[in-house]
Structures are given as C-alpha cells and as structure tokens.
Amino acid sequence: MPTIRLSESQARKLTRLPKAARAARPAASTSPAPATPARRAPSALEGQLALQLRLAGLPKPEREYRFDPTRKWRADFAWPALKLLVEVEGGTWMQGRHARGAGMRADAQKYNHAVLENWRLLRVTPDMIRDGTALQTIERALLQ
C-alpha cells in the first residue's frame, strides 16, 4: 500500500476528528517534510490588496515572501530591494488567530525579528484595504 503524505494543516484537521473518524483515515507519513514548505493560499483580502496595487501601477510585490532563511516566517507582501514588508491582519474583529494571545505573541516575535533585521514593516487591516488606506500607506512607503 502506498504511503500517503499529509500536510501539517491536514494532520491538524485529522487530529480534531472524532476517534471513530480518525480510525478510518490514513495515518500521516513519518517521512521528512519537503525542503520547501508549502505555501498557504492567499486570502480574499490579500487578493483584493494585490489587485489594488496592480491597478495603482505600483511595483509588483513578492507574495508569501520568506524574509528569514532560518525560520518559516513569511510576509504577505514584500519588496525585498526596499526592505519593505506588508502583513494583512485578518480576523481582527472576530477573535481570529491574530487576535488571540498565542497568535499575537507569535506575530509579535515575527514582526520584531523583521524590524531587528532592518525590514520596514507595515500592518494593514481588512477595513484599511476596503477603504483604500492600506494602498495609500503602501504607496507612501514605496516612495520614501
């Protein structure tokens, strides 16, 4: 029988299933993970911001940019030549991952590391994307 590999997110979902359902599912592979971590799918808000950036004629950012070679941290948008990172903070009004204690701590560690490595970091919220404030802020940062 072939070995089935599960991503980390699939494995986490699997552990949340009831015991009877877990018994019917294949076990996660014990093989080492691929050298390049899988990228998550961009959110609808990230897609909206990417469209705004393109329509405004701003330089194209790198998406899901890995800004530190030793950590798995990625920035939603990056302009590496300008050392500029942009993070879209989703779930701000619904107690999503970014608004809970452990998520906030992890984000703070990631953001502090980026700043200590001389990256400029902008954080934008969904309402900032919708009302154009995020685009204006990014444009200002790109022009500096």
C-alpha positions in Angstrom: 0.0 0.0 0.0 1.5 3.4 -0.9 2.3 5.9 1.8 0.1 8.9 1.9 1.7 12.2 2.9 -0.4 14.8 4.8 0.4 18.5 5.1 0.7 19.9 8.6 -2.7 21.5 8.3 -4.3 18.3 7.1 -2.7 16.4 10.0 -4.1 19.1 12.5 -7.6 18.7 11.0 -7.3 15.0 11.2 -6.4 15.1 15.0 -9.6 17.2 15.5 -11.9 14.5 14.1 -13.8 12.2 16.4 -11.9 9.0 17.3 -14.1 6.8 15.1 -13.5 9.0 12.1 -9.7 9.1 12.7 -9.6 5.3 12.6 -11.0 5.3 9.1 -8.4 7.8 7.8 -4.8 7.1 6.7 -2.0 7.8 9.1 0.4 10.7 8.5 3.7 9.8 6.8 6.8 9.7 9.0 8.9 10.8 6.0 10.7 14.1 6.4 8.8 17.1 5.1 9.8 18.6 1.8 12.7 21.1 1.8 10.4 23.9 0.6 7.4 24.4 2.9 4.1 24.5 1.2 2.6 28.0 0.8 -0.8 28.7 2.1 -3.4 30.0 -0.2 -3.8 33.8 -0.2 -6.8 35.2 1.5 -9.5 37.1 -0.4 -8.3 40.3 1.3 -4.8 39.7 0.1 -6.1 39.2 -3.4 -8.0 42.5 -3.1 -4.9 44.3 -2.0 -2.8 42.8 -4.7 -5.4 44.0 -7.3 -5.3 47.5 -5.8 -1.5 47.6 -6.0 -1.6 46.5 -9.7 -4.3 48.9 -10.7 -2.4 51.7 -9.0 0.6 50.9 -11.1 2.8 50.3 -8.1 5.8 47.9 -8.2 4.8 44.3 -8.1 5.4 42.8 -4.7 6.6 39.3 -3.9 3.9 37.3 -2.3 4.4 35.0 0.7 8.0 36.2 0.9 10.2 34.2 3.2 12.2 37.1 4.8 14.4 35.0 7.1 16.3 32.0 5.8 16.3 30.1 9.1 12.6 30.5 10.1 9.4 29.6 8.2 8.1 33.1 8.6 6.7 34.6 5.5 5.3 38.1 4.8 2.1 38.5 2.9 3.7 41.1 0.6 7.4 42.2 0.2 9.6 44.5 -1.8 13.0 42.9 -0.9 15.1 45.6 -2.7 13.4 48.2 -0.5 13.3 46.0 2.6 9.6 46.6 2.9 7.1 44.0 4.3 3.3 44.3 4.5 1.2 42.0 6.6 -2.5 41.7 6.3 -4.0 41.3 9.7 -7.1 39.2 9.2 -9.7 38.3 11.8 -9.3 41.5 13.8 -13.0 41.8 14.8 -13.8 38.2 15.2 -11.2 36.8 17.6 -9.2 35.1 14.8 -5.7 33.7 15.2 -4.1 37.2 15.1 -6.3 38.5 17.9 -5.7 35.7 20.5 -2.9 35.5 23.0 -0.7 32.8 21.4 -1.3 34.2 17.9 -0.5 37.8 19.0 2.7 36.6 20.7 3.9 34.7 17.6 3.1 37.6 15.4 5.0 40.0 17.7 8.0 37.7 17.6 7.9 37.6 13.8 7.4 41.3 13.5 10.1 42.2 16.0 12.6 39.9 14.2 11.8 41.6 10.9 12.4 45.0 12.3 15.6 43.9 14.0 16.8 42.7 10.6 16.2 46.2 9.2 13.0 45.5 7.4 10.3 48.2 7.4 7.0 46.6 8.4 3.5 47.8 7.6 0.5 46.1 9.1 -2.9 46.6 7.5 -6.4 45.5 8.5 -9.3 44.5 6.3 -11.1 47.8 6.7 -7.9 49.6 5.6 -7.8 47.5 2.5 -11.5 48.2 1.8 -11.3 52.0 2.3 -8.0 52.5 0.4 -6.0 53.4 3.4 -3.7 50.4 3.0 -3.0 51.3 -0.6 -2.2 54.9 0.3 0.1 53.8 3.2 2.0 51.3 1.0 2.4 53.9 -1.8 3.9 56.4 0.7 6.3 53.7 1.9 7.4 52.8 -1.6 8.1 56.4 -2.4 10.3 57.0 0.6 
